[in-house]
Amino acid sequence: MNKVVLISGASSGIGFATASYLYKKDYTVIGLSRSYPKESYDFNYILCDITNESSILKTTKIIEEKYEKVDYLINSAGIGISGSIENTPLEDVKLIFNVNVFGHFLLTKAVLKLLRKSEDAKIINMSSIASEIALPFQGFYSMTKASIDAFTKALRVELKPFNIQVMSLLPGDIKTDFTKNRKKPLVVENDLYKNRVEKSIKKMELDETKGMEPLVIAKSIHKLLKRKTLPITKTVGFSYKMIRFLNKILSERLVLYIVRKLYG
């Protein structure tokens, strides 16, 4: 039987690219999302809202009845919001945490019993360079990704006795619909942050449109799934590896100064 891969956020972006690529590599792929992909696809698909525990439990029951087990879980679903921390509505904060953090927790929790049936169980959580370098005016996105890194490390230790490996993947800028779909703040004329927010988001979106193709991440995930031992974290792309390296050797004050000059 082919290895069974479960991928959240499979309707577009990294999730869709990974599901399509792994399907072509003869994996049994199950994609999850609240809506079907707009592009044509050949992999299996189940509509599932990962922020809804009842929806997840129904989905995992279907998977267990049809496939019996899951070998690999890729938590790829995610959204972004932008704007100053001071002016971000609480409902937007709850939304991004529900998708980027609680959704990953709920899906992982429900799938663990199926992963335990595999002899090569792996979980890859989609994090971001922004988890280590907090971005101004995307502060809550950085917070969710930092939460995913902590979630990954704790889970990795807890699941060690069950031979379930866990890691975080930290991509940099990727050309996906994430840029277009980012929730932006309502512009208030007397907003003290207005000009800085607009310049910052414009810079970030320009970087994203010039970023890597999602297929690059899909290929990296494929290589990771074939490894005997997963790293704790992995960054994709030489320039982003260099950014992480510099972040570790430079003082925090200097790093924040550079971030302020670029985005603040």
C-alpha positions, 0 to 999 in steps of 0.5 A: 500500500502506498504511503498515506499523506494528509495535507491541510490547506490543500485548496491552493498555495503550498498545500495544493502544490504539495498534494499534487506533487506527492500524488505524482510520486505515487503517494496516496494523498488526501487533501483537506480544506473548506473549499475545493481547489480552483485548479484541476486535481487528481488526489483525494479530497475531503471538505473539512473546516480545521477550526471545527472539531466536529468537522475534523472528527467526521473527517478522521472517521472517514479516513480511518474507514477507508485508509486505516492509517495515516503515515504523514500529516502536513499541517499547511493551512494558514492565513495572514492579517496585516495592520498595527497591533493597536488597531487590530480588532479582536475578531481578526486575532481570534480568526488567525489563531483559530486557523494557524494554531488551534486548527493545527492542534485540533487536526493533529490531535485527531489524527494521532491515533491513525499515525500510531498505526504507521511504522514511519509516521511524520508530522510537518508543521508549516511555520515561517521565517517570521516565527523567528524574526517578528514582522511589524504590522504582521505581528499576529502572523509572527505570533502564530508561527512562533506558537507553531514552533513551540507546539512542534518542539513540545509535540516532538518530545511527547511523541518520541516513544511512539516513533512519530517524528515532528518538525517545523518547515520555515519557508521564506517568501512564496508566490501564492494566493496568500498575498492576495488573500491577506486580510488588510486593515480598514484605512482610518484617515487619522490612523497614526500608523497609516503611512508606515503600514501601507509602505510595509505591506507594499514592501512585503507583498513585492517580496512575496511576488518575487518569492519562490514557487510553491513547487520548491517547497513541495519538493523539499517536503518530499525529500523530508518524507523520505529521510529516516530522521527529521530535523527539528526545523528546516529553512528552504532557500539559501537566502532565507538560511542566511537570514536565519544564520544572521539572526542567530549571530547578530544582536537582537537590537541590530536585528530589530534595527534592520527590520525597522529599516526594511519594514517599520 
